[in-house]
């Protein structure tokens, strides 16, 4: 949950990833609901950073991406967004984010 600029919002859902040998998938399904106030725009997004072997025995980021979904002049957005990539991956970090804009500005809720 979060609020700011005359608006209160709740975000609910799930962020996931599936790590295989080389081909991987990730995504999120979640909703952003404005509880009070009125939204001009809602943007839901999921970001992944994948880390694996780089160079001679090093570990670094081998993939990074953000996928998003949005609507305007509505107080609710449900998003089911996913993507895929190929890399040799040791571990990932991922998070979902909702950005809500009204007449007074924009605020962000994140799962990290």
Residue pairs with C-beta under 8 A, 6 or more apart in sequence:
1 8
1 9
1 10
1 11
1 109
2 8
2 9
2 11
2 107
2 108
2 109
3 9
3 107
4 105
4 107
5 102
5 104
5 105
5 106
5 107
6 37
6 102
6 103
6 104
7 34
7 36
7 37
7 38
7 39
7 100
7 102
7 104
7 107
8 34
8 35
8 36
8 37
9 32
9 33
9 34
9 35
9 39
9 98
9 100
9 107
9 109
10 32
10 33
10 35
11 30
11 31
11 32
11 33
11 96
11 98
11 109
11 111
12 30
12 31
12 33
13 28
13 29
13 30
13 31
13 79
13 96
14 28
14 29
14 30
15 27
15 28
15 30
15 46
15 94
15 95
15 96
15 111
16 26
16 27
16 28
16 94
17 24
17 25
17 26
17 27
17 48
17 92
17 94
18 24
18 25
18 26
19 89
19 92
22 86
22 87
22 88
23 84
23 85
23 86
24 50
24 84
24 85
24 86
24 87
24 89
25 82
25 83
25 84
26 46
26 48
26 82
26 83
26 84
26 85
26 92
26 94
27 46
27 67
27 80
27 81
27 82
27 83
28 44
28 46
28 79
28 80
28 81
28 82
28 94
28 96
29 78
29 79
29 80
29 81
30 44
30 78
30 79
30 96
30 98
31 76
31 77
31 78
31 79
32 42
32 44
32 76
32 77
32 79
32 98
32 100
32 109
33 75
33 76
34 42
34 75
34 76
34 100
37 102
38 75
38 102
38 103
39 73
39 74
39 75
39 100
39 101
39 102
40 72
40 73
40 101
40 102
40 103
41 70
41 71
41 72
41 73
41 99
41 100
41 101
42 70
42 71
42 74
42 75
42 76
42 77
42 98
42 99
42 100
42 101
43 68
43 69
43 70
43 98
43 99
44 68
44 69
44 70
44 77
44 79
44 81
44 96
44 97
44 98
45 66
45 67
45 68
45 69
45 81
45 96
45 97
45 98
45 99
46 66
46 67
46 68
46 81
46 94
46 95
46 96
46 97
47 64
47 65
47 66
47 94
47 95
47 96
47 97
48 63
48 64
48 65
48 92
48 93
48 94
49 61
49 63
49 64
49 92
49 93
49 94
50 61
50 62
50 63
50 64
50 85
50 87
50 89
50 91
50 92
51 59
51 60
51 61
51 62
51 89
51 90
51 91
51 92
51 93
52 59
52 60
52 62
52 87
52 88
52 89
52 90
53 59
53 62
53 88
53 90
54 60
54 62
59 90
62 87
62 88
62 89
63 85
63 87
63 89
65 83
65 85
67 81
67 82
67 83
68 81
69 77
69 79
69 81
70 77
71 77
77 98
93 112
95 110
95 111
95 112
96 110
96 111
97 108
97 109
97 110
97 111
98 108
98 109
98 110
99 106
99 107
99 108
100 106
100 107
100 108
100 109
